[in-house]
């Protein structure tokens, strides 16, 4: 990978928040030196249980939620596969990259089934990390810092750095749950979100009905005097983006 490509990757990753989980102290320290080339904001956990707790604690707040997870597989307290499986119950979109010494098919298949975005075998180097991060950026459309302005339907604008909605250059005051709703859909790059996915993300639990979600969207529609979230009957909602001609 040439220097220009490396710099482009760093530009895309520098302001992303990384959660890194590794139980081996020597491996952890060596890997951190490489990861600090790409990320300014890294939270470290030493096993799967601590990693899960860090994710759940920070996922509740918009300004501290993670953009990417890098983890080992075999760890004390809770292994990487179990941790990933639990995380996926709360967030189906966050990219997850595995750094592991295990190359056997069983571990690999389990990690794929758990929902990961990449798998690097130890020992690894800058070239391998760069390539994997580049693939994740392309796949998940992780945004460089100069691409934080999201143009929505009816000339609404979402500032993804400040987590603020604007209309005619004026900020719109949103509730905590309304802000979470926008963040969930911005992260999903325009894809449909089911009632259950929204309900779990916003309220951190499941409901037998979708009433809470529908009420939230309905109140937001009345506040904005605009239907930014399109109802897909029987399934969920999609965020409406601006159509450029």
Helices and strands as residue ranges (DSSP letters): H 3-13, E 17-21, H 25-38, E 41-45, H 48-59, G 62-64, E 68-71, H 80-90, E 95-100, H 105-114, E 118-121, H 126-140, G 145-147, E 149-151, G 153-155, E 156-159, E 164-167, E 170-172, H 176-187, E 193-194, H 195-203, H 211-224, E 229-232, E 236-239
